[in-house]
Amino acid sequence: MTVARWDRYPDRASARRAAAREFHPDRGGSPEAFASALEAIDAHFRPPPVRTTTRRRRRRLAILHPLRLVRRRRRFIEL
């Protein structure tokens, strides 16, 4: 089974229905052909893999106590 054969169907469900009509063992097809048709359909309609980007770590802002800020300011002022 080629993937291009299932291009004419708009979605996965209609392609699988067509494959079942044509290749299902109860309708005179072979189980191997039916299985390979379903695999080809699933491969054709599989969504593209989602690319994840590496995220940079965000710097944590230091939570400072208000008195520490005052102390630091005093140091700079005293110099």
N, CA, C and O atoms as a CHARMM CRD file, in Angstrom:
* protein
*
  316
    1    1 MET  N      0.83800  -1.18200   0.00000 PROA 1      0.00000
    2    1 MET  CA     0.00000   0.00000   0.00000 PROA 1      0.00000
    3    1 MET  C      0.88100   1.24400   0.00000 PROA 1      0.00000
    4    1 MET  O      1.81000   1.37400   0.79700 PROA 1      0.00000
    5    2 THR  N      0.57700   2.11000  -0.87500 PROA 2      0.00000
    6    2 THR  CA     1.30700   3.37400  -0.88600 PROA 2      0.00000
    7    2 THR  C      0.50300   4.44300  -0.16000 PROA 2      0.00000
    8    2 THR  O     -0.72700   4.40800  -0.12100 PROA 2      0.00000
    9    3 VAL  N      1.20800   5.36000   0.39200 PROA 3      0.00000
   10    3 VAL  CA     0.55000   6.43300   1.13500 PROA 3      0.00000
   11    3 VAL  C     -0.21100   7.33700   0.18000 PROA 3      0.00000
   12    3 VAL  O     -1.26100   7.87100   0.53800 PROA 3      0.00000
   13    4 ALA  N      0.30500   7.51700  -1.03900 PROA 4      0.00000
   14    4 ALA  CA    -0.32900   8.41700  -2.00300 PROA 4      0.00000
   15    4 ALA  C     -1.73400   7.93900  -2.38900 PROA 4      0.00000
   16    4 ALA  O     -2.54600   8.73900  -2.85100 PROA 4      0.00000
   17    5 ARG  N     -2.02200   6.68500  -2.21100 PROA 5      0.00000
   18    5 ARG  CA    -3.33600   6.16000  -2.57000 PROA 5      0.00000
   19    5 ARG  C     -4.42800   6.78100  -1.70500 PROA 5      0.00000
   20    5 ARG  O     -5.57400   6.88800  -2.14300 PROA 5      0.00000
   21    6 TRP  N     -4.09600   7.18500  -0.50100 PROA 6      0.00000
   22    6 TRP  CA    -5.09500   7.69700   0.43400 PROA 6      0.00000
   23    6 TRP  C     -5.17500   9.21500   0.42600 PROA 6      0.00000
   24    6 TRP  O     -5.83000   9.80700   1.28400 PROA 6      0.00000
   25    7 ASP  N     -4.51400   9.85200  -0.53800 PROA 7      0.00000
   26    7 ASP  CA    -4.54800  11.31300  -0.63500 PROA 7      0.00000
   27    7 ASP  C     -5.92500  11.85700  -0.98700 PROA 7      0.00000
   28    7 ASP  O     -6.26800  12.97300  -0.59400 PROA 7      0.00000
   29    8 ARG  N     -6.69900  11.10100  -1.70300 PROA 8      0.00000
   30    8 ARG  CA    -7.98100  11.63500  -2.18900 PROA 8      0.00000
   31    8 ARG  C     -9.04600  11.73100  -1.10500 PROA 8      0.00000
   32    8 ARG  O    -10.09400  12.33600  -1.32700 PROA 8      0.00000
   33    9 TYR  N     -8.79700  11.14700   0.06000 PROA 9      0.00000
   34    9 TYR  CA    -9.76900  11.19600   1.14900 PROA 9      0.00000
   35    9 TYR  C     -9.45100  12.37900   2.06200 PROA 9      0.00000
   36    9 TYR  O     -8.29000  12.61900   2.39100 PROA 9      0.00000
   37   10 PRO  N    -10.48100  13.11300   2.46700 PROA 10     0.00000
   38   10 PRO  CA   -10.22500  14.32600   3.26200 PROA 10     0.00000
   39   10 PRO  C     -9.79300  14.06600   4.69900 PROA 10     0.00000
   40   10 PRO  O     -9.09600  14.88800   5.29400 PROA 10     0.00000
   41   11 ASP  N    -10.20100  12.92900   5.26200 PROA 11     0.00000
   42   11 ASP  CA    -9.83600  12.66400   6.64900 PROA 11     0.00000
   43   11 ASP  C     -9.56800  11.18100   6.84900 PROA 11     0.00000
   44   11 ASP  O     -9.80100  10.35700   5.96400 PROA 11     0.00000
   45   12 ARG  N     -9.08100  10.87400   8.01300 PROA 12     0.00000
   46   12 ARG  CA    -8.66300   9.50900   8.34500 PROA 12     0.00000
   47   12 ARG  C     -9.84200   8.53200   8.36700 PROA 12     0.00000
   48   12 ARG  O     -9.72400   7.39600   7.91000 PROA 12     0.00000
   49   13 ALA  N    -10.97000   8.98200   8.89900 PROA 13     0.00000
   50   13 ALA  CA   -12.12100   8.08400   9.04200 PROA 13     0.00000
   51   13 ALA  C    -12.65500   7.64100   7.69200 PROA 13     0.00000
   52   13 ALA  O    -12.96800   6.46300   7.51300 PROA 13     0.00000
   53   14 SER  N    -12.76700   8.54900   6.74500 PROA 14     0.00000
   54   14 SER  CA   -13.28800   8.16200   5.43100 PROA 14     0.00000
   55   14 SER  C    -12.30300   7.25400   4.68900 PROA 14     0.00000
   56   14 SER  O    -12.72200   6.36500   3.94800 PROA 14     0.00000
   57   15 ALA  N    -11.01600   7.46600   4.88000 PROA 15     0.00000
   58   15 ALA  CA   -10.01800   6.59700   4.24800 PROA 15     0.00000
   59   15 ALA  C    -10.07300   5.19100   4.83900 PROA 15     0.00000
   60   15 ALA  O     -9.96300   4.20400   4.11200 PROA 15     0.00000
   61   16 ARG  N    -10.24400   5.10100   6.15900 PROA 16     0.00000
   62   16 ARG  CA   -10.34200   3.77400   6.79500 PROA 16     0.00000
   63   16 ARG  C    -11.62200   3.06000   6.37500 PROA 16     0.00000
   64   16 ARG  O    -11.62200   1.84100   6.20100 PROA 16     0.00000
   65   17 ARG  N    -12.72300   3.81600   6.20800 PROA 17     0.00000
   66   17 ARG  CA   -13.96400   3.21300   5.73200 PROA 17     0.00000
   67   17 ARG  C    -13.80300   2.64100   4.32500 PROA 17     0.00000
   68   17 ARG  O    -14.28200   1.54700   4.03000 PROA 17     0.00000
   69   18 ALA  N    -13.12600   3.39100   3.46600 PROA 18     0.00000
   70   18 ALA  CA   -12.89300   2.91200   2.10400 PROA 18     0.00000
   71   18 ALA  C    -12.00200   1.67800   2.10100 PROA 18     0.00000
   72   18 ALA  O    -12.22400   0.74500   1.32900 PROA 18     0.00000
   73   19 ALA  N    -10.99900   1.67700   2.96100 PROA 19     0.00000
   74   19 ALA  CA   -10.12000   0.50900   3.05100 PROA 19     0.00000
   75   19 ALA  C    -10.88800  -0.69400   3.57700 PROA 19     0.00000
   76   19 ALA  O    -10.65700  -1.81900   3.13500 PROA 19     0.00000
   77   20 ALA  N    -11.79500  -0.46700   4.51100 PROA 20     0.00000
   78   20 ALA  CA   -12.59300  -1.57900   5.04200 PROA 20     0.00000
   79   20 ALA  C    -13.50800  -2.13900   3.96300 PROA 20     0.00000
   80   20 ALA  O    -13.68700  -3.35300   3.87000 PROA 20     0.00000
   81   21 ARG  N    -14.08900  -1.26300   3.14600 PROA 21     0.00000
   82   21 ARG  CA   -14.94800  -1.75300   2.05500 PROA 21     0.00000
   83   21 ARG  C    -14.16600  -2.58400   1.05300 PROA 21     0.00000
   84   21 ARG  O    -14.68200  -3.55300   0.49700 PROA 21     0.00000
   85   22 GLU  N    -12.92600  -2.20100   0.82800 PROA 22     0.00000
   86   22 GLU  CA   -12.14700  -2.87100  -0.20700 PROA 22     0.00000
   87   22 GLU  C    -11.35700  -4.08400   0.29700 PROA 22     0.00000
   88   22 GLU  O    -11.26900  -5.09600  -0.39900 PROA 22     0.00000
   89   23 PHE  N    -10.78800  -3.98700   1.49300 PROA 23     0.00000
   90   23 PHE  CA    -9.83400  -5.00800   1.93600 PROA 23     0.00000
   91   23 PHE  C    -10.27300  -5.84900   3.12400 PROA 23     0.00000
   92   23 PHE  O     -9.54000  -6.75800   3.51400 PROA 23     0.00000
   93   24 HSD  N    -11.42300  -5.59200   3.71100 PROA 24     0.00000
   94   24 HSD  CA   -11.81500  -6.32800   4.91300 PROA 24     0.00000
   95   24 HSD  C    -12.00300  -7.80300   4.60700 PROA 24     0.00000
   96   24 HSD  O    -12.56900  -8.14400   3.56900 PROA 24     0.00000
   97   25 PRO  N    -11.53500  -8.70000   5.49800 PROA 25     0.00000
   98   25 PRO  CA   -11.65400 -10.14700   5.25100 PROA 25     0.00000
   99   25 PRO  C    -13.10300 -10.62200   5.10600 PROA 25     0.00000
  100   25 PRO  O    -13.36200 -11.58800   4.38700 PROA 25     0.00000
  101   26 ASP  N    -14.04500  -9.96400   5.77400 PROA 26     0.00000
  102   26 ASP  CA   -15.44400 -10.36800   5.61900 PROA 26     0.00000
  103   26 ASP  C    -15.99800 -10.01000   4.24800 PROA 26     0.00000
  104   26 ASP  O    -17.01600 -10.56100   3.83000 PROA 26     0.00000
  105   27 ARG  N    -15.34600  -9.10100   3.54900 PROA 27     0.00000
  106   27 ARG  CA   -15.78500  -8.69300   2.21200 PROA 27     0.00000
  107   27 ARG  C    -14.93100  -9.34200   1.12700 PROA 27     0.00000
  108   27 ARG  O    -15.00600  -8.94800  -0.03700 PROA 27     0.00000
  109   28 GLY  N    -14.13000 -10.32100   1.49300 PROA 28     0.00000
  110   28 GLY  CA   -13.35900 -11.06300   0.50000 PROA 28     0.00000
  111   28 GLY  C    -11.89800 -10.66500   0.40200 PROA 28     0.00000
  112   28 GLY  O    -11.19200 -11.17600  -0.46800 PROA 28     0.00000
  113   29 GLY  N    -11.42200  -9.78700   1.24500 PROA 29     0.00000
  114   29 GLY  CA   -10.02000  -9.38000   1.21900 PROA 29     0.00000
  115   29 GLY  C     -9.18600 -10.23200   2.16200 PROA 29     0.00000
  116   29 GLY  O     -9.71200 -11.05300   2.91300 PROA 29     0.00000
  117   30 SER  N     -7.90900 -10.02700   2.11100 PROA 30     0.00000
  118   30 SER  CA    -7.02500 -10.78000   2.99800 PROA 30     0.00000
  119   30 SER  C     -6.72600  -9.94800   4.24600 PROA 30     0.00000
  120   30 SER  O     -6.68300  -8.71900   4.18600 PROA 30     0.00000
  121   31 PRO  N     -6.52100 -10.62500   5.37300 PROA 31     0.00000
  122   31 PRO  CA    -6.20800  -9.88400   6.61400 PROA 31     0.00000
  123   31 PRO  C     -4.90600  -9.09000   6.52100 PROA 31     0.00000
  124   31 PRO  O     -4.78900  -8.01400   7.10700 PROA 31     0.00000
  125   32 GLU  N     -3.92900  -9.62300   5.78300 PROA 32     0.00000
  126   32 GLU  CA    -2.64500  -8.92900   5.65200 PROA 32     0.00000
  127   32 GLU  C     -2.80700  -7.63400   4.85800 PROA 32     0.00000
  128   32 GLU  O     -2.24000  -6.60300   5.22100 PROA 32     0.00000
  129   33 ALA  N     -3.57300  -7.69000   3.78800 PROA 33     0.00000
  130   33 ALA  CA    -3.78500  -6.48600   2.97200 PROA 33     0.00000
  131   33 ALA  C     -4.56300  -5.43600   3.75800 PROA 33     0.00000
  132   33 ALA  O     -4.28300  -4.24200   3.65400 PROA 33     0.00000
  133   34 PHE  N     -5.53700  -5.88600   4.54200 PROA 34     0.00000
  134   34 PHE  CA    -6.32500  -4.96400   5.35100 PROA 34     0.00000
  135   34 PHE  C     -5.45700  -4.28700   6.40700 PROA 34     0.00000
  136   34 PHE  O     -5.54900  -3.07700   6.61500 PROA 34     0.00000
  137   35 ALA  N     -4.62300  -5.07000   7.06600 PROA 35     0.00000
  138   35 ALA  CA    -3.74300  -4.52000   8.09800 PROA 35     0.00000
  139   35 ALA  C     -2.73200  -3.53800   7.50200 PROA 35     0.00000
  140   35 ALA  O     -2.46600  -2.48600   8.08400 PROA 35     0.00000
  141   36 SER  N     -2.17600  -3.88100   6.35000 PROA 36     0.00000
  142   36 SER  CA    -1.20200  -2.97300   5.73700 PROA 36     0.00000
  143   36 SER  C     -1.88200  -1.70100   5.23800 PROA 36     0.00000
  144   36 SER  O     -1.27500  -0.63000   5.26600 PROA 36     0.00000
  145   37 ALA  N     -3.13100  -1.79900   4.78100 PROA 37     0.00000
  146   37 ALA  CA    -3.86400  -0.60100   4.34900 PROA 37     0.00000
  147   37 ALA  C     -4.11800   0.31900   5.53400 PROA 37     0.00000
  148   37 ALA  O     -3.96400   1.53500   5.42600 PROA 37     0.00000
  149   38 LEU  N     -4.50500  -0.26000   6.65900 PROA 38     0.00000
  150   38 LEU  CA    -4.75700   0.56600   7.84500 PROA 38     0.00000
  151   38 LEU  C     -3.47500   1.22800   8.35000 PROA 38     0.00000
  152   38 LEU  O     -3.49900   2.37400   8.79800 PROA 38     0.00000
  153   39 GLU  N     -2.36800   0.50800   8.27800 PROA 39     0.00000
  154   39 GLU  CA    -1.08500   1.09200   8.68800 PROA 39     0.00000
  155   39 GLU  C     -0.69200   2.24500   7.77200 PROA 39     0.00000
  156   39 GLU  O     -0.19300   3.27300   8.23000 PROA 39     0.00000
  157   40 ALA  N     -0.92300   2.06200   6.46300 PROA 40     0.00000
  158   40 ALA  CA    -0.59100   3.13100   5.51800 PROA 40     0.00000
  159   40 ALA  C     -1.47000   4.35500   5.74300 PROA 40     0.00000
  160   40 ALA  O     -0.99600   5.48700   5.64400 PROA 40     0.00000
  161   41 ILE  N     -2.73500   4.13700   6.04300 PROA 41     0.00000
  162   41 ILE  CA    -3.64100   5.25700   6.30600 PROA 41     0.00000
  163   41 ILE  C     -3.22600   5.98300   7.57000 PROA 41     0.00000
  164   41 ILE  O     -3.19400   7.21400   7.59800 PROA 41     0.00000
  165   42 ASP  N     -2.91100   5.24400   8.60500 PROA 42     0.00000
  166   42 ASP  CA    -2.49100   5.87800   9.85600 PROA 42     0.00000
  167   42 ASP  C     -1.20000   6.66300   9.67200 PROA 42     0.00000
  168   42 ASP  O     -1.02300   7.72600  10.26700 PROA 42     0.00000
  169   43 ALA  N     -0.29400   6.13500   8.84500 PROA 43     0.00000
  170   43 ALA  CA     0.96300   6.84200   8.58400 PROA 43     0.00000
  171   43 ALA  C      0.70400   8.12200   7.78900 PROA 43     0.00000
  172   43 ALA  O      1.36700   9.13700   8.00200 PROA 43     0.00000
  173   44 HSD  N     -0.26000   8.06600   6.87600 PROA 44     0.00000
  174   44 HSD  CA    -0.54700   9.23100   6.04800 PROA 44     0.00000
  175   44 HSD  C     -1.22000  10.34500   6.83600 PROA 44     0.00000
  176   44 HSD  O     -0.90800  11.52000   6.64200 PROA 44     0.00000
  177   45 PHE  N     -2.13800   9.98700   7.72100 PROA 45     0.00000
  178   45 PHE  CA    -2.89800  10.98600   8.45400 PROA 45     0.00000
  179   45 PHE  C     -2.32400  11.29700   9.83300 PROA 45     0.00000
  180   45 PHE  O     -2.95300  12.01100  10.61300 PROA 45     0.00000
  181   46 ARG  N     -1.15600  10.77900  10.14200 PROA 46     0.00000
  182   46 ARG  CA    -0.52400  11.05900  11.43100 PROA 46     0.00000
  183   46 ARG  C     -0.11400  12.52500  11.47400 PROA 46     0.00000
  184   46 ARG  O      0.49900  13.01800  10.52700 PROA 46     0.00000
  185   47 PRO  N     -0.43900  13.23200  12.55500 PROA 47     0.00000
  186   47 PRO  CA    -0.04900  14.64100  12.62100 PROA 47     0.00000
  187   47 PRO  C      1.46500  14.77400  12.71900 PROA 47     0.00000
  188   47 PRO  O      2.13200  13.89300  13.26000 PROA 47     0.00000
  189   48 PRO  N      2.00700  15.86300  12.20300 PROA 48     0.00000
  190   48 PRO  CA     3.45900  16.03900  12.27900 PROA 48     0.00000
  191   48 PRO  C      3.90300  16.16200  13.72600 PROA 48     0.00000
  192   48 PRO  O      3.15800  16.67200  14.56200 PROA 48     0.00000
  193   49 PRO  N      5.10000  15.70500  14.02600 PROA 49     0.00000
  194   49 PRO  CA     5.56700  15.78000  15.41300 PROA 49     0.00000
  195   49 PRO  C      5.72400  17.23400  15.84500 PROA 49     0.00000
  196   49 PRO  O      6.10400  18.10200  15.06000 PROA 49     0.00000
  197   50 VAL  N      5.42500  17.46600  17.09200 PROA 50     0.00000
  198   50 VAL  CA     5.52300  18.80600  17.64500 PROA 50     0.00000
  199   50 VAL  C      6.96600  19.04600  18.05200 PROA 50     0.00000
  200   50 VAL  O      7.54700  18.27800  18.81900 PROA 50     0.00000
  201   51 ARG  N      7.52400  20.10300  17.53500 PROA 51     0.00000
  202   51 ARG  CA     8.90300  20.42700  17.88800 PROA 51     0.00000
  203   51 ARG  C      8.90900  21.24000  19.15800 PROA 51     0.00000
  204   51 ARG  O      8.22000  22.25300  19.28200 PROA 51     0.00000
  205   52 THR  N      9.68500  20.78300  20.07400 PROA 52     0.00000
  206   52 THR  CA     9.82100  21.54300  21.31200 PROA 52     0.00000
  207   52 THR  C     11.14800  22.27900  21.26400 PROA 52     0.00000
  208   52 THR  O     12.17400  21.72600  20.86900 PROA 52     0.00000
  209   53 THR  N     11.10400  23.49500  21.66200 PROA 53     0.00000
  210   53 THR  CA    12.34100  24.26900  21.70500 PROA 53     0.00000
  211   53 THR  C     12.88400  24.24600  23.12000 PROA 53     0.00000
  212   53 THR  O     12.13900  24.11500  24.09200 PROA 53     0.00000
  213   54 THR  N     14.15000  24.37200  23.21000 PROA 54     0.00000
  214   54 THR  CA    14.73800  24.40800  24.54100 PROA 54     0.00000
  215   54 THR  C     14.47800  25.78600  25.12300 PROA 54     0.00000
  216   54 THR  O     14.75800  26.81400  24.50600 PROA 54     0.00000
  217   55 ARG  N     13.95000  25.77100  26.29700 PROA 55     0.00000
  218   55 ARG  CA    13.64200  27.03800  26.94100 PROA 55     0.00000
  219   55 ARG  C     14.80100  27.46900  27.80300 PROA 55     0.00000
  220   55 ARG  O     15.42200  26.66700  28.50100 PROA 55     0.00000
  221   56 ARG  N     15.07200  28.73000  27.73700 PROA 56     0.00000
  222   56 ARG  CA    16.10100  29.25300  28.61900 PROA 56     0.00000
  223   56 ARG  C     15.50900  29.43700  29.99400 PROA 56     0.00000
  224   56 ARG  O     14.33800  29.78400  30.14900 PROA 56     0.00000
  225   57 ARG  N     16.32500  29.20100  30.97500 PROA 57     0.00000
  226   57 ARG  CA    15.85600  29.39100  32.33700 PROA 57     0.00000
  227   57 ARG  C     15.77400  30.87000  32.63400 PROA 57     0.00000
  228   57 ARG  O     16.69100  31.63500  32.33400 PROA 57     0.00000
  229   58 ARG  N     14.70500  31.24600  33.20500 PROA 58     0.00000
  230   58 ARG  CA    14.52800  32.63200  33.57700 PROA 58     0.00000
  231   58 ARG  C     15.22600  32.88300  34.90400 PROA 58     0.00000
  232   58 ARG  O     15.12700  32.08200  35.83300 PROA 58     0.00000
  233   59 ARG  N     15.91500  33.97600  34.98000 PROA 59     0.00000
  234   59 ARG  CA    16.57900  34.29400  36.23900 PROA 59     0.00000
  235   59 ARG  C     15.55000  34.62500  37.29200 PROA 59     0.00000
  236   59 ARG  O     14.59100  35.35800  37.04800 PROA 59     0.00000
  237   60 ARG  N     15.76400  34.08500  38.43600 PROA 60     0.00000
  238   60 ARG  CA    14.86100  34.39400  39.54000 PROA 60     0.00000
  239   60 ARG  C     15.26900  35.72300  40.13600 PROA 60     0.00000
  240   60 ARG  O     16.44000  35.97500  40.42200 PROA 60     0.00000
  241   61 LEU  N     14.29500  36.53800  40.30700 PROA 61     0.00000
  242   61 LEU  CA    14.58100  37.79500  40.97500 PROA 61     0.00000
  243   61 LEU  C     14.67200  37.52700  42.46800 PROA 61     0.00000
  244   61 LEU  O     13.82100  36.86000  43.05600 PROA 61     0.00000
  245   62 ALA  N     15.69400  38.04800  43.04200 PROA 62     0.00000
  246   62 ALA  CA    15.87500  37.84600  44.47900 PROA 62     0.00000
  247   62 ALA  C     14.83800  38.66800  45.22800 PROA 62     0.00000
  248   62 ALA  O     14.70000  39.87300  45.01500 PROA 62     0.00000
  249   63 ILE  N     14.13400  38.00700  46.08600 PROA 63     0.00000
  250   63 ILE  CA    13.16200  38.70900  46.91000 PROA 63     0.00000
  251   63 ILE  C     13.91500  39.23600  48.12500 PROA 63     0.00000
  252   63 ILE  O     14.38000  38.48400  48.98100 PROA 63     0.00000
  253   64 LEU  N     14.01000  40.51600  48.16100 PROA 64     0.00000
  254   64 LEU  CA    14.79500  41.13800  49.22400 PROA 64     0.00000
  255   64 LEU  C     13.87700  41.72900  50.27300 PROA 64     0.00000
  256   64 LEU  O     12.78400  42.21700  49.98400 PROA 64     0.00000
  257   65 HSD  N     14.34500  41.66800  51.45000 PROA 65     0.00000
  258   65 HSD  CA    13.62500  42.27700  52.55700 PROA 65     0.00000
  259   65 HSD  C     13.78800  43.79400  52.43900 PROA 65     0.00000
  260   65 HSD  O     14.88000  44.25700  52.10600 PROA 65     0.00000
  261   66 PRO  N     12.74700  44.57900  52.69900 PROA 66     0.00000
  262   66 PRO  CA    12.85700  46.04500  52.55200 PROA 66     0.00000
  263   66 PRO  C     13.98200  46.65900  53.38300 PROA 66     0.00000
  264   66 PRO  O     14.60300  47.62700  52.94300 PROA 66     0.00000
  265   67 LEU  N     14.26100  46.12000  54.57700 PROA 67     0.00000
  266   67 LEU  CA    15.33100  46.68600  55.39600 PROA 67     0.00000
  267   67 LEU  C     16.70100  46.46000  54.77700 PROA 67     0.00000
  268   67 LEU  O     17.60900  47.27200  54.95400 PROA 67     0.00000
  269   68 ARG  N     16.84800  45.37200  54.06200 PROA 68     0.00000
  270   68 ARG  CA    18.12300  45.12200  53.40500 PROA 68     0.00000
  271   68 ARG  C     18.39200  46.19200  52.35600 PROA 68     0.00000
  272   68 ARG  O     19.52500  46.64500  52.19300 PROA 68     0.00000
  273   69 LEU  N     17.33200  46.59500  51.64100 PROA 69     0.00000
  274   69 LEU  CA    17.51300  47.65600  50.65700 PROA 69     0.00000
  275   69 LEU  C     17.95300  48.94900  51.32800 PROA 69     0.00000
  276   69 LEU  O     18.80400  49.67600  50.81600 PROA 69     0.00000
  277   70 VAL  N     17.36300  49.21600  52.47300 PROA 70     0.00000
  278   70 VAL  CA    17.73700  50.42300  53.21000 PROA 70     0.00000
  279   70 VAL  C     19.18700  50.33100  53.64100 PROA 70     0.00000
  280   70 VAL  O     19.93600  51.29800  53.50800 PROA 70     0.00000
  281   71 ARG  N     19.58700  49.19200  54.14900 PROA 71     0.00000
  282   71 ARG  CA    20.97200  49.01500  54.58000 PROA 71     0.00000
  283   71 ARG  C     21.92500  49.20700  53.40200 PROA 71     0.00000
  284   71 ARG  O     22.96300  49.85600  53.53200 PROA 71     0.00000
  285   72 ARG  N     21.57400  48.65600  52.29000 PROA 72     0.00000
  286   72 ARG  CA    22.44200  48.80200  51.12000 PROA 72     0.00000
  287   72 ARG  C     22.53700  50.26000  50.70200 PROA 72     0.00000
  288   72 ARG  O     23.61800  50.74500  50.36700 PROA 72     0.00000
  289   73 ARG  N     21.44100  50.93800  50.71900 PROA 73     0.00000
  290   73 ARG  CA    21.45700  52.35000  50.34800 PROA 73     0.00000
  291   73 ARG  C     22.34500  53.14400  51.30400 PROA 73     0.00000
  292   73 ARG  O     23.09500  54.02900  50.89100 PROA 73     0.00000
  293   74 ARG  N     22.24500  52.81400  52.56400 PROA 74     0.00000
  294   74 ARG  CA    23.06800  53.52500  53.54500 PROA 74     0.00000
  295   74 ARG  C     24.54400  53.30100  53.26700 PROA 74     0.00000
  296   74 ARG  O     25.35600  54.21700  53.39700 PROA 74     0.00000
  297   75 ARG  N     24.88300  52.08900  52.88600 PROA 75     0.00000
  298   75 ARG  CA    26.27800  51.80500  52.60200 PROA 75     0.00000
  299   75 ARG  C     26.77800  52.68100  51.46600 PROA 75     0.00000
  300   75 ARG  O     27.86500  53.25300  51.53600 PROA 75     0.00000
  301   76 PHE  N     25.97600  52.77600  50.42900 PROA 76     0.00000
  302   76 PHE  CA    26.40000  53.56800  49.29400 PROA 76     0.00000
  303   76 PHE  C     26.42500  55.05800  49.63100 PROA 76     0.00000
  304   76 PHE  O     27.28700  55.79600  49.15500 PROA 76     0.00000
  305   77 ILE  N     25.48800  55.48200  50.44100 PROA 77     0.00000
  306   77 ILE  CA    25.43600  56.88800  50.80900 PROA 77     0.00000
  307   77 ILE  C     26.63100  57.24200  51.71800 PROA 77     0.00000
  308   77 ILE  O     27.22100  58.31500  51.59000 PROA 77     0.00000
  309   78 GLU  N     26.96700  56.34100  52.61400 PROA 78     0.00000
  310   78 GLU  CA    28.06100  56.63800  53.54500 PROA 78     0.00000
  311   78 GLU  C     29.40600  56.70200  52.84200 PROA 78     0.00000
  312   78 GLU  O     30.31000  57.39100  53.31400 PROA 78     0.00000
  313   79 LEU  N     29.55500  56.03300  51.77600 PROA 79     0.00000
  314   79 LEU  CA    30.83800  56.06700  51.07800 PROA 79     0.00000
  315   79 LEU  C     30.99100  57.40000  50.42800 PROA 79     0.00000
  316   79 LEU  O     32.00400  57.65700  49.77900 PROA 79     0.00000
